[in-house]
Amino acid sequence: MLPFENLNNLNQQKSNFLRMILLSILAFVTLIISMFIPVVLVVSLAIITIPSVKLMLEGRMWESIFCSVIGSSVLFFVDFTIPVFFMILLVCTSFIYLYSFRSFKSPFKIIVLNSVAFIFIIILYILILSLITQQNIVVEFLDSYKKIIDDLPNNPLIQRYAQLMAISNDQVKQLFEQSRGFLNMFPYIVPSFVIFFIFASSLLNYYWSILIFKKSGLMLKELPLFKTWDIPWYYVIGLIIGLILVIIPDFNKSYDFVFDVVGINLLVVFGILYTIIGFAVLWGIFDRFKMPVSWRVLIIILVSFFSMFLIIIPILGIIDIWLNFRKLERHY
């Protein structure tokens, strides 16, 4: 029996191919518009794969690939290489959904596979582009960024702002020297935020795929209830390693910087992960006390606005590993 003939999809309706192409083009136009707005960019990345994935899950492989190519072609107005990157991304994502659908993979495994593929394609894209241009793109970017930071105190906009606020040049330079360490470190911690945004877009993509595909009779596995979201206990090792690398005493400038970069990235990635789990624990506690949804959302918004309370959330997620506030049945 073919994977598209299972009981979940007996009433499946075929998508209109022309409509799927138009939706793909519209999704990429939205991507271009939202290129420099991080939150909207996550939403746009979650949308672009849906037409191609839907066609692939309907068993229309070549139409799915063609849809990916046509939709991505919109980006030729931005750059000649970026469309190729997104063509590969869409085709890979479509095949991952097909493989996962056939293998009855869990939703989170699909999300992880899509995210890992996205990260791998980004790395491959940077390597190939570096070989073609005969330049190390990462090093070039870091050198350019360093020059911008070094010239920052003399930037006309900074000078005008200092004059407007009656700040002397000496005060500007002093403030710059105090901030230099963070500013120089910033591009090195960008990877952790990129990873977070990729996983967020993959999660959103799967959630929307469930809702959209269901209307045409194509049933994907539902995501578990938010209050039951959980991760194995050994993920805390990532936090511990990150913390150790950050607090290692200085002994060599080159190694110290590398340890700090790796440690901070690990802390950001696993810190965000345990923040999500912490909110899931909080939602489970709300559920136990049968708190109205409006109050739950209001409390979460208030917590998110106060850094002191927000720090407690990932700690709550870590403590739940041992105390199991939600009484989950764990098998790891």
TORLOTOR-109937 format. One line per 5 residues: number of its first residue (from 0); their letters; for each residue x, y negated, z of N, C-alpha, C, O. Coordinates in steps of 0.05 Angstrom, whole numbers, plus 5000, padded with zeros to 4 digits. Each point is the difference from the previous one (the first is absolute). Last residue first. Example, Ala and Ser with C-alpha at 12.3 -4.5 7.8 and 13.67 -1.06 7.14 Angstrom:
BEGIN
1) sa) 5257,5045,5142,5016,4976,5001,4985,4978,5014,5010,4978,5004  4996,5137,4995,4982,4976,5000,5018,4976,5000,5021,5000,5013
***
This chain:
BEGIN
331) yhrel) 5256,4844,5598,5028,4996,4994,5016,4995,5025,5024,4996,4999  4877,5009,4986,5012,5027,4995,5029,4997,4991,5009,5015,4983  4901,4931,5072,5025,4998,4985,5013,5027,4998,5000,5016,5019  4903,4931,5005,5011,5026,4999,5025,4999,4982,4998,4998,4976  4961,4918,5086,5002,5013,4973,5011,5028,5003,5016,5006,5017
326) krfnl) 4957,4917,5048,4994,5029,5002,5000,5014,4973,4983,5016,4995  5038,4889,5029,4977,5007,4984,4992,5029,5001,4981,5009,4988  5096,4953,5059,4976,4985,5009,4975,5009,4985,4978,5001,5012  5122,5035,5002,4978,5008,4983,4973,4988,5009,4981,5015,5008  5116,4984,5026,4976,4999,5016,4975,5008,4985,4980,5007,5012
321) widii) 5107,4992,4945,5001,5017,5024,4974,5001,5016,4992,5020,5011  5017,4928,4909,5013,5025,4993,4999,5020,5023,4995,5024,4997  4978,4884,5010,4978,5019,4993,5012,5027,4992,4986,5021,5002  5070,4903,5014,4991,5013,5025,4979,5022,4994,4999,5020,5014  5030,4924,4915,5021,5019,5008,4992,5016,5025,5004,5024,5001
316) glipi) 4937,4909,4966,5002,5022,4980,5021,5020,5008,4997,5024,4996  4996,4897,5055,4976,5017,5005,5000,5024,4981,4994,5023,5008  5070,4912,4978,5007,5015,5025,4977,5019,5007,5005,5022,5008  4982,4918,4920,5018,5023,4993,5008,5016,5024,5004,5024,4998  4942,4900,5023,4986,5019,4982,5018,5023,4992,4992,5023,5003
311) iilfm) 5036,4898,5049,4989,5023,5016,4989,5022,4982,5000,5023,5007  5031,4893,4958,5023,5017,5007,4990,5025,5015,5012,5022,4998  4927,4908,4982,5006,5016,4976,5024,5020,5005,5000,5021,4988  4973,4914,5077,4982,5023,5000,5006,5018,4976,4997,5025,5002  5054,4897,5006,5004,5016,5024,4983,5025,5001,5008,5021,5007
306) sffsv) 4984,4914,4922,5023,5018,4997,5004,5017,5025,5009,5023,4997  4899,4936,4963,5017,4995,5023,5023,5021,5000,4996,5024,5003  4934,4976,4931,5009,4972,5000,5019,4994,5023,5013,4979,5000  4944,5107,4986,5018,4995,4977,5012,4972,5001,5021,4995,4989  4910,5032,5072,5026,5013,5007,5021,4993,4979,5023,4996,5006
301) liiil) 4889,4976,4978,5012,4984,5022,5028,5012,5007,5018,4985,5005  4931,5062,4932,5008,4975,4988,5014,4983,5022,5021,4988,4994  4940,5092,5034,5024,5006,4983,5011,4974,4988,5024,4997,4998  4895,4997,5051,5022,5006,5018,5026,5005,4984,5021,4990,5007  4899,4999,4944,5007,4975,5013,5024,5004,5018,5018,4983,5000
296) vrwsv) 4944,5093,4960,5014,4983,4980,5010,4975,5012,5022,4991,4995  4924,5064,5059,5026,5013,4994,5017,4983,4981,5023,4995,5005  4888,4978,5014,5018,4995,5023,5028,5012,4995,5020,4988,5007  4912,5030,4930,5006,4972,4999,5020,4992,5023,5018,4984,4995  4946,5105,5001,5021,4995,4980,5008,4970,4999,5024,4994,4998
291) pmkfr) 4937,5051,5094,4990,4992,4973,5023,4992,4981,5021,4990,5009  4992,5083,5071,5000,4971,4997,4991,4993,4972,5007,5013,4980  5004,5074,5076,4978,4992,4982,4997,4970,4997,4978,4988,5001  5091,5067,5045,4983,4983,5016,4976,4989,4984,4985,4983,5009  5079,5073,4949,4992,5015,5024,4981,4984,5017,4982,5011,5013
286) dfigw) 5057,4948,4911,4979,5020,4993,4990,5016,5024,4976,5006,5002  5097,4934,5007,4975,4985,4996,4977,5019,4994,4977,4997,5011  5108,5040,4993,4991,4992,5027,4974,4985,4998,4982,5004,5017  5058,5018,4902,4990,5024,5013,4990,4995,5028,4980,5011,5009  5064,4920,4944,4973,5005,4988,4987,5025,5013,4976,5000,5004
281) lvafg) 5113,4980,5020,4982,4980,5011,4971,5004,4990,4981,4997,5015  5086,5056,4948,4996,5008,5028,4980,4981,5013,4981,5009,5014  5048,4969,4900,4982,5023,4999,4993,5010,5028,4978,5008,5005  5084,4923,4987,4973,4990,4995,4980,5023,4998,4977,4997,5007  5113,5026,5002,4991,4987,5025,4972,4989,4996,4983,5003,5018
276) iityl) 5061,5033,4908,4991,5021,5017,4989,4989,5026,4981,5010,5011  5058,4929,4930,4976,5011,4988,4988,5022,5018,4976,5001,5005  5106,4965,5020,4980,4979,5005,4973,5009,4988,4979,4997,5012  5098,5055,4974,4989,5005,5027,4980,4978,5007,4983,5004,5018  5060,4988,4899,4987,5025,5000,4986,5005,5027,4977,5008,5002
271) igfvv) 5079,4917,4988,4975,4996,4986,4983,5026,5001,4976,4999,5004  5110,5007,5030,4985,4982,5017,4972,4995,4988,4980,5000,5014  5084,5049,4938,4987,5016,5020,4984,4983,5020,4981,5010,5012  5066,4944,4919,4983,5021,4988,4985,5016,5021,4975,5003,4998  5087,4931,5032,4978,4988,4986,4981,5021,4989,4975,4999,5005
266) llnig) 5105,5029,5034,4983,4989,5021,4975,4988,4987,4978,5002,5011  5090,5029,4932,4987,5022,5013,4980,4991,5021,4978,5010,5002  5076,4925,4957,4981,5011,4980,4984,5023,5012,4976,5003,4996  5094,4960,5056,4977,4981,4998,4979,5011,4981,4976,4999,5005  5105,5050,5002,4985,5001,5024,4975,4982,4999,4978,5009,5008
261) vvdfv) 5084,4989,4921,4986,5026,5000,4982,5001,5025,4977,5009,4998  5078,4915,4996,4981,5000,4978,4983,5026,5000,4975,4999,4999  5096,4992,5064,4978,4982,5006,4978,5001,4979,4976,5001,5006  5103,5048,4980,4985,5012,5021,4975,4983,5007,4978,5010,5004  5084,4955,4935,4986,5023,4988,4982,5013,5021,4976,5006,4994
256) fdysk) 5081,4925,5035,4979,4989,4983,4983,5023,4988,4976,4998,5000  5100,5026,5051,4979,4988,5017,4977,4989,4984,4977,5004,5007  5101,5030,4949,4982,5021,5011,4978,4988,5017,4977,5010,4999  5088,4929,4968,4986,5014,4977,4980,5020,5010,4977,5001,4992  5077,4954,5073,4981,4982,4986,4985,5014,4978,4975,4997,4998
251) nfdpi) 5061,5049,5092,5011,4996,4974,4979,4984,4984,4977,5008,4998  5008,5011,5093,5028,5010,5000,5013,4996,4972,5025,5001,4999  4880,4977,5071,5016,4992,4977,5029,5012,5003,5012,4998,5021  4902,5052,5025,5019,4977,5004,5016,4995,4975,5007,5018,4985  4894,5026,5014,5028,5009,5000,5018,4975,5003,4997,4981,4985
246) ivlil) 4905,5018,5004,5013,4993,5026,5029,5010,5002,5013,4995,5020  4931,5021,4902,4999,4971,5005,5016,4993,5025,5014,4979,5000  4975,5112,4974,5017,4986,4981,5001,4970,5005,5021,4988,4995  4921,5066,5058,5028,5006,5006,5019,4985,4981,5020,4988,5009  4887,5007,4975,5007,4985,5025,5030,5004,5007,5013,4981,5007
241) giilg) 4951,5069,4921,5000,4972,4993,5009,4983,5024,5016,4981,4997  4969,5111,5017,5025,4995,4984,5003,4971,4993,5022,4989,5002  4898,5035,5042,5023,5003,5018,5027,4995,4985,5017,4986,5010  4901,5016,4941,5002,4976,5017,5025,5001,5018,5014,4980,5003  4968,5095,4945,5007,4978,4982,5003,4974,5016,5018,4984,4995
236) ivyyw) 4950,5094,5048,5029,5001,4996,5009,4977,4983,5022,4989,5004  4886,5032,5011,5011,4980,5019,5031,5000,4998,5013,4981,5009  4932,5082,4945,5004,4975,4985,5012,4978,5018,5012,4981,4990  4960,5109,5039,5028,4996,4994,5005,4974,4983,5023,4993,4995  4889,5041,5033,5015,4987,5021,5028,4993,4992,5011,4980,5010
231) pidwt) 4909,5024,4916,5015,5018,5018,5017,4985,5020,5009,4978,4995  4903,4973,4970,5025,5009,4988,5014,5019,5019,4996,4998,5024  4896,4958,4953,5021,5009,5018,5025,5007,4984,4998,5005,4976  4889,4959,5025,5026,4998,4986,5022,5006,5020,5000,4990,5023  4903,5004,4995,5014,5025,5002,5027,5000,4986,5015,5020,4999
226) kflpl) 4921,4906,5003,5006,5006,5028,5016,5026,5003,5011,5005,5021  4955,4966,4893,5023,4984,5009,5008,5007,5028,5024,5001,5007  4930,5073,4930,4992,4977,5015,5024,4985,5011,5019,5013,5009  5001,5044,4904,4990,5005,5027,4991,4974,5014,5009,4978,4992  4985,5033,4901,5020,4994,5020,4989,5006,5028,4976,4996,5004
221) eklml) 4989,5058,4908,4996,4976,5016,5023,4996,5019,5012,5019,5010  4991,5033,4893,4998,5004,5029,4998,4974,5015,5015,4981,4994  4948,5021,4906,5026,5004,5013,4995,5004,5030,4979,4994,5011  4957,5014,4896,5002,4999,5029,5029,5005,5009,5011,5022,4995  4923,4946,4918,5027,5010,5004,5007,4996,5030,5005,4978,5008
216) gskkf) 4913,4991,4947,4999,5029,5007,5028,5012,5004,5002,5025,5003  4973,4881,4979,4998,5016,4976,5002,5030,5005,5003,5016,4982  5001,4920,5089,4977,4992,4985,4996,5016,4974,4978,5002,4990  5100,5007,5068,4976,5014,5010,4975,4994,4984,4982,5017,4997  5103,4939,4989,4997,5025,4986,4975,5015,5009,4988,5016,4984
211) ilisw) 5035,4901,5058,4993,4996,4972,4995,5027,4986,4981,5002,4984  5045,4998,5108,4975,4985,4997,4991,4999,4971,4977,5004,4993  5108,5035,5029,4978,5016,5011,4973,4987,4994,4981,5013,4991  5096,4939,4987,4996,5022,4981,4977,5018,5010,4983,5008,4984  5048,4922,5071,4982,4990,4978,4994,5022,4980,4979,5001,4989
206) yynll) 5081,5021,5081,4973,4993,5011,4981,4991,4978,4977,5009,5000  5114,5006,4978,4985,5025,5004,4972,4995,5011,4981,5013,4991  5075,4912,4996,4994,5012,4975,4984,5026,5003,4981,5005,4986  5054,4952,5090,4977,4985,4989,4991,5012,4974,4976,5002,4994  5102,5032,5043,4977,5007,5018,4975,4987,4989,4979,5013,4998
201) ssafi) 5101,4965,4959,4993,5028,4994,4976,5009,5017,4982,5014,4990  5054,4900,5026,4986,5000,4974,4992,5029,4993,4979,5003,4988  5072,4986,5090,4974,4987,5004,4984,5001,4974,4976,5005,5000  5113,5026,4999,4983,5019,5013,4972,4988,5004,4980,5015,4998  5084,4928,4965,4995,5022,4982,4981,5020,5013,4981,5009,4987
196) ffivf) 5049,4919,5065,4980,4991,4980,4994,5022,4980,4977,5003,4992  5091,5015,5073,4973,4997,5013,4979,4992,4980,4978,5011,5000  5111,4993,4970,4990,5027,5006,4972,4998,5012,4982,5015,4993  5063,4905,4995,4992,5011,4974,4988,5027,5003,4979,5007,4988  5060,4953,5087,4974,4988,4994,4989,5009,4973,4976,5004,4996
191) spviy) 5110,5025,5030,4980,5011,5019,4972,4989,4995,4980,5014,5002  5095,4952,4947,4992,5028,4993,4979,5011,5018,4982,5014,4991  5059,4899,5028,4978,5000,4980,4991,5029,4993,4976,5005,4998  5100,4965,5057,4978,5013,5013,4975,5000,4982,4979,5010,5008  5103,4949,4966,5007,5027,5005,4977,5016,5014,5000,5024,5001
186) pfmnl) 4997,4880,4978,4997,5017,4976,5006,5030,5004,4991,5017,4985  5019,4920,5092,4973,5004,4989,4998,5017,4975,4984,5019,5000  5097,4949,5052,4990,5027,5004,4974,5005,4985,4994,5023,4993  5047,4891,5009,5017,5018,4985,4991,5029,5002,5004,5016,4982  4949,4918,5068,4997,4995,4971,5017,5019,4983,4991,5009,4979
181) fgrsq) 5018,4993,5116,4974,5012,4991,4996,4996,4970,4992,5019,4987  5085,4942,5051,5001,5029,5003,4975,5014,4990,5001,5019,4986  5005,4884,5017,5015,5013,4978,5000,5030,5002,4997,5014,4979  4965,4916,5081,4982,5017,4984,5015,5016,4979,4988,5018,4988  5056,4918,5070,4986,5018,5018,4983,5020,4985,4996,5023,5009
176) eflqk) 5048,4910,4943,5020,5019,5010,4987,5020,5019,5007,5023,5001  4939,4906,4965,5007,5019,4979,5020,5021,5010,4997,5024,4994  4980,4904,5063,4977,5019,4997,5006,5021,4979,4993,5024,5004  5070,4908,5005,5000,5017,5024,4978,5020,5000,5003,5024,5007  5002,4912,4924,5022,5020,4997,5001,5019,5025,5005,5023,4997
171) vqdns) 4932,4906,5004,4993,5018,4978,5022,5022,4998,4993,5024,4998  5024,4906,5061,4979,5017,5011,4991,5021,4979,4996,5023,5007  5065,4910,4966,5013,5018,5019,4980,5020,5012,5007,5023,5004  4961,4909,4939,5014,5021,4985,5014,5020,5019,5001,5024,4994  4912,4924,5044,5026,4993,4989,5013,5024,4986,4992,5023,5003
166) iamlq) 4902,4950,5010,5020,5019,5009,5026,4993,4987,5002,4997,4976  4902,4966,5016,5021,4986,5015,5020,5019,5013,5007,4996,5023  4919,5023,4914,4997,5008,5028,5020,4987,5018,5002,5006,5023  5001,4978,4883,4972,4995,5007,4995,5005,5030,4985,4986,5013  5099,5034,4949,4996,4971,5002,4972,4994,5010,4996,4982,5016
161) ayrqi) 5024,5108,4967,5015,4991,5023,4996,4970,5005,4997,4990,5022  4967,5048,4899,4985,5008,5024,5013,4991,5026,4987,4990,5018  5059,4996,4901,4976,4983,5002,4983,5006,5024,4991,4982,5014  5083,5074,4968,5009,4973,5008,4977,4981,5003,4999,4984,5018  4984,5103,4949,5007,5001,5029,5009,4972,5010,4992,4992,5022
156) lpnnp) 4992,5017,4886,4975,5003,5014,5004,5000,5031,4986,4988,5015  5090,5011,4926,4986,4974,5001,4973,5002,5015,4993,4981,5014  5094,5081,5009,4977,5000,4981,4984,4974,5003,4994,4992,5022  5084,5039,5030,5003,4978,4981,4977,4999,4980,5000,4983,4981  5007,5086,5087,5000,4974,5014,5001,4976,4981,4991,4978,5007
151) lddii) 5014,5112,4955,4974,4992,5011,5000,4973,5014,4982,4984,4996  5088,5074,4959,4994,4972,4990,4974,4989,5013,4993,4978,4994  5037,5112,5025,5023,4982,5006,4994,4971,4993,5009,4982,5014  4927,5084,4962,5001,4996,5029,5022,4981,5008,4996,4983,5017  4999,5043,4893,4977,4983,5007,5000,4994,5030,4995,4977,5007
146) kkysd) 5069,5083,4961,5006,4973,4991,4978,4981,5007,5005,4977,5008  4981,5115,5009,5020,4989,5019,5007,4971,4992,5003,4983,5018  4941,5066,4925,4986,4993,5024,5019,4987,5020,4993,4980,5013  5042,5055,4908,4984,4976,4995,4986,4990,5025,4998,4976,5005  5050,5105,5001,5018,4977,4996,4985,4974,4995,5007,4979,5011
141) lfevv) 4943,5101,4994,5010,4993,5026,5020,4976,4999,5000,4983,5017  4966,5053,4902,4978,4987,5015,5011,4991,5027,4994,4977,5009  5064,5072,4937,4995,4974,4988,4979,4985,5016,5002,4976,5005  5014,5113,5019,5023,4983,5008,4996,4972,4989,5005,4980,5015  4932,5084,4957,4997,4995,5029,5022,4981,5010,4994,4982,5015
136) inqqt) 5008,5047,4895,4978,4981,5005,4998,4994,5030,4994,4977,5007  5090,5051,4932,4986,5011,5023,4979,4980,5009,5006,4980,5013  5031,5032,4885,5002,4985,5024,4985,5014,5023,4979,5013,4995  5022,5007,4908,5028,5002,5009,5005,4982,5024,5022,4989,5004  4894,5033,4946,5011,4972,5001,5029,4999,5008,5013,4979,5000
131) ilsli) 4943,5105,4995,4995,4987,4975,5012,4972,4999,5013,4993,4980  4990,5058,5100,5017,5012,4980,4997,4986,4973,5020,4996,4986  4924,4978,5085,5028,4992,5006,5019,5011,4979,5019,4987,4992  4891,5039,5004,5003,4972,4992,5028,4989,5005,5011,4985,4985  4967,5102,5045,5001,4999,4971,5004,4972,4990,5016,4995,4981
126) liyli) 4973,5017,5112,5025,5013,4991,5003,4998,4969,5021,4993,4990  4899,4976,5051,5022,4982,5007,5026,5011,4989,5017,4986,4990  4907,5068,5001,4997,4976,4983,5024,4981,5005,5011,4990,4981  4980,5085,5075,5008,5009,4973,5000,4976,4981,5018,4997,4984  4947,4989,5102,5029,5005,5002,5011,5007,4972,5021,4989,4992
121) iifif) 4886,5004,5015,5013,4973,5004,5030,5003,5000,5014,4985,4987  4936,5094,5010,4999,4986,4974,5013,4972,5002,5013,4991,4982  4976,5060,5098,5020,5012,4983,5002,4986,4973,5022,4996,4989  4910,4978,5071,5026,4991,5010,5023,5011,4982,5019,4986,4993  4893,5043,4988,5002,4971,4995,5028,4990,5008,5013,4986,4985
116) avsnl) 4964,5103,5037,5004,4997,4971,5005,4971,4992,5017,4993,4984  4959,5025,5105,5028,5009,4995,5006,4997,4970,5022,4992,4993  4890,4991,5032,5018,4979,5011,5029,5007,4994,5015,4983,4992  4917,5079,4986,4998,4977,4983,5020,4978,5008,5013,4988,4984  4980,5089,5071,5011,5007,4974,5000,4976,4981,5020,4995,4987
111) viikf) 4936,4996,5096,5029,5001,5004,5014,5006,4973,5020,4987,4993  4886,5015,5008,5009,4972,5005,5031,5000,5002,5013,4982,4989  4946,5102,5006,4997,4986,4974,5012,4971,5002,5014,4991,4983  4979,5059,5095,5021,5011,4984,5001,4987,4972,5021,4995,4989  4909,4984,5071,5025,4987,5008,5024,5011,4985,5019,4985,4995
106) pskfs) 4893,5053,4990,5002,4972,4991,5027,4988,5007,5011,4986,4983  4989,5119,5003,4986,4982,5018,5003,4972,4991,5020,4994,4986  4981,5089,4944,5017,4987,5019,4983,4981,5018,4979,4990,4991  5003,5080,4934,4984,4994,5023,5017,4987,5023,4997,5008,5023  5027,5018,4883,5011,5014,5023,4985,4995,5026,5008,5010,5021
101) rfsyl) 4968,4948,4896,5000,5029,4994,5009,5016,5025,4991,5022,5005  5011,4884,5000,4972,5009,4997,4999,5030,4995,4983,5014,5012  5101,4944,4990,4989,5001,5027,4971,5010,5000,4991,5014,5018  5053,4972,4899,5013,5022,5015,4987,5003,5027,4995,5023,5009  4976,4904,4941,4992,5025,4987,5011,5024,5015,4985,5019,5006
96) yifst) 5042,4895,5021,4972,5005,5007,4990,5026,4989,4986,5015,5013  5100,4959,4961,5000,5006,5029,4971,5006,5010,4996,5019,5014  5016,4949,4898,5008,5028,5002,5001,5009,5030,4994,5024,5006  4988,4885,4977,4978,5016,4989,5006,5030,5002,4983,5016,5008  5085,4922,5017,4978,5000,5019,4977,5018,4991,4988,5015,5016
91) cvlli) 5083,4971,4924,5009,5017,5023,4977,5002,5020,4995,5022,5010  4992,4919,4918,4999,5028,4990,5008,5019,5023,4987,5021,5004  5018,4887,5014,4972,5008,4996,4998,5029,4991,4983,5015,5010  5104,4946,4998,4986,5002,5026,4972,5010,4997,4992,5018,5015  5058,4964,4908,5010,5024,5013,4986,5004,5027,4992,5022,5007
86) mffvp) 4988,4899,4948,4990,5023,4984,5008,5026,5013,4984,5018,5003  5050,4902,5033,4973,5006,5008,4987,5022,4983,4983,5015,5010  5106,4957,4969,4999,5009,5028,4972,5008,5008,4996,5021,5012  5016,4939,4905,5009,5028,4999,4999,5011,5029,4992,5023,5003  4988,4885,4986,4979,5018,4991,5008,5029,4999,4983,5018,5007
81) itfdv) 5083,4915,5017,4980,5006,5021,4978,5018,4990,4991,5018,5015  5079,4943,4928,5007,5026,5014,4978,5008,5020,4996,5024,5004  5003,4894,4944,5000,5022,4981,5005,5027,5014,4994,5021,4988  4953,4888,5052,5027,5011,4996,4999,5024,4982,4979,5013,4998  4945,4927,5014,5017,4993,5023,5029,5007,4996,5018,4984,5004
76) fflvs) 4913,5038,4934,4999,4970,5001,5018,4990,5023,5008,4977,5000  4975,5115,4987,5020,4991,4981,5001,4970,4999,5020,4988,4992  4915,5065,5060,5024,4989,5014,5022,4992,4981,5020,4989,5009  4900,5056,4962,4993,4973,5007,5025,4986,5013,5003,4975,4997  4994,5119,4983,5011,4982,4979,4994,4971,5005,5013,4983,4989
71) sgivs) 4954,5092,5065,5026,4989,5007,5011,4980,4980,5016,4983,5007  4902,5063,4974,4997,4982,5023,5026,4987,5008,5001,4976,5005  5000,5089,4926,4986,4976,4991,4998,4980,5023,5005,4976,4997  5032,5109,5022,5018,4985,4982,4987,4973,4992,5013,4979,5001  4937,5083,5051,5023,4990,5016,5017,4981,4983,5009,4979,5009
66) cfise) 4922,5069,4949,4989,4978,5016,5022,4987,5017,5000,4976,5003  5023,5100,4948,4995,4978,4982,4989,4976,5015,5008,4977,4995  5002,5103,5052,5026,4989,4993,4998,4975,4983,5013,4980,5004  4908,5068,5015,5011,4988,5024,5026,4986,4995,5005,4978,5009  4957,5073,4923,4986,4975,5003,5009,4985,5025,5001,4976,4999
61) wmrge) 5033,5109,4986,5011,4981,4981,4986,4974,5001,5012,4979,4996  4956,5091,5061,5028,4993,5006,5010,4979,4981,5011,4979,5009  4897,5058,5029,5006,4985,4975,5029,4988,5002,5003,4976,5003  4941,5072,5066,5013,5018,4981,5007,4987,4974,5006,5014,4980  4958,4947,5103,4979,5010,4982,5011,5019,4979,4985,5010,4983
56) lmlkv) 5072,4945,5077,4985,5019,5015,4976,5011,4985,4989,5021,5007  5064,4911,4953,5017,5024,5004,4984,5021,5015,5001,5024,4993  4960,4891,4995,5001,5015,4975,5016,5026,5003,4992,5020,4988  5006,4923,5086,4973,5011,4995,4999,5016,4974,4989,5021,4999  5091,4932,5024,4996,5023,5017,4973,5013,4994,4998,5025,4999
51) spiti) 5022,4894,4957,5017,5022,4990,4995,5026,5016,4999,5021,4989  4956,4898,5040,4991,5010,4974,5015,5024,4990,4988,5020,4990  5043,4941,5094,4974,5013,5001,4989,5009,4973,4992,5023,4997  5091,4925,5029,5002,5028,4993,4973,5014,4997,4999,5022,4989  5014,4883,5038,5010,5005,4973,5000,5029,4991,4998,5006,4976
46) ialsv) 4976,4955,5114,4980,5001,4979,5011,5011,4974,4986,5015,4986  5067,4968,5093,4981,5022,5006,4980,5004,4978,4989,5022,4997  5072,4905,5001,5015,5025,4995,4982,5024,5005,5003,5021,4987  4962,4894,5033,5003,5003,4971,5014,5027,4993,4992,5014,4982  5000,4961,5109,4973,5007,4989,5003,5005,4970,4988,5019,4990
41) vlvvp) 5088,4949,5053,4995,5028,5010,4973,5010,4988,4998,5022,4991  5025,4888,4995,5016,5018,4983,4996,5029,5008,4999,5017,4982  4963,4913,5069,4984,5005,4975,5015,5019,4982,4988,5016,4985  5057,4958,5093,4976,5015,5007,4983,5007,4976,4991,5023,4997  5091,4924,4990,5004,5027,5010,4974,5016,5005,4998,5023,4991
36) ifmsi) 5024,4900,4939,4983,4999,5024,5000,5029,5011,4984,5016,4991  5057,4956,4925,5015,4988,5022,4983,4996,5025,5006,4985,5018  4960,5057,4900,5028,5009,5002,5015,4989,5024,5017,5014,5012  4888,4982,4947,5006,5003,5029,5029,5007,5005,5007,5009,5023  4958,4979,4888,4991,4977,5015,5009,5001,5029,5006,4979,5012
31) iltvf) 5011,5095,4932,5017,4977,4992,4992,4976,5017,5018,4985,5009  4929,5092,5002,5027,5004,5011,5018,4976,4994,5015,4991,5017  4900,5012,4943,4998,4994,5029,5027,5002,5013,5007,4984,5018  4988,5045,4895,4997,4971,5000,4999,4990,5029,5012,4980,5007  4986,5112,4980,5027,4989,4997,5000,4970,4998,5019,4987,5008
26) alisl) 4898,5058,4998,5015,5005,5024,5028,4989,4999,5010,4989,5019  4934,5008,4904,4991,4981,5020,5016,5003,5026,5007,4980,5013  5008,5084,4920,5011,4973,4991,4993,4979,5021,5016,4984,5008  4946,5101,5004,5029,5001,5005,5013,4973,4993,5017,4990,5014  4892,5022,4967,5004,4998,5029,5030,5000,5007,5009,4985,5018
21) limrl) 4966,5029,4893,4995,4972,5007,5004,4996,5030,5010,4979,5009  4998,5109,4959,5022,4983,4989,4996,4971,5008,5019,4987,5009  4912,5073,5012,5023,5006,5017,5024,4983,4991,5015,4990,5017  4907,5008,4930,4996,4985,5025,5024,5004,5019,5008,4982,5014  4990,5066,4906,5005,4971,4994,4997,4984,5026,5015,4981,5004
16) fnskq) 4964,5112,5000,5029,4995,4996,5006,4970,4996,5019,4990,5012  4902,5055,5047,5002,4988,4974,5029,4991,4996,5010,4984,5015  4964,5100,5049,5003,4971,4999,5002,4991,4971,5009,5014,4982  4939,5075,5059,5024,4991,4986,5000,4970,4998,4980,4987,4995  4973,5075,5083,4994,4985,4976,5026,4990,4988,5018,4990,5014
11) qnlnn) 4951,5096,5057,5019,4978,4992,4992,4988,4974,4994,5014,4980  4969,5059,5080,4984,4979,4988,5017,4976,4991,4990,4978,4998  5049,5100,5042,4981,5011,4981,4984,4978,4986,4993,5003,4976  5082,4998,5095,4999,4984,4976,4982,5011,4978,5004,4995,4977  5018,5045,5111,4999,4971,5006,4995,4983,4976,4992,4977,5002
6) lnefp) 5022,5119,4996,4973,4993,5009,4997,4970,5005,4978,4990,5000  5096,5040,4927,4993,5009,5027,4973,4989,5009,4989,4982,4986  5065,5008,4930,4975,5014,4999,4993,5010,5028,4983,5017,5003  5099,4938,4969,4978,4981,4997,4973,5014,4999,4979,4987,4995  5105,5060,5012,4996,4984,5024,4977,4980,4998,4990,4991,5020
1) lm) 5008,5104,4927,5015,4975,4999,4995,4983,5024,4978,5002,5012  5017,5108,4982,4983,4976,5000,5018,4975,5000,5018,4998,5016
***
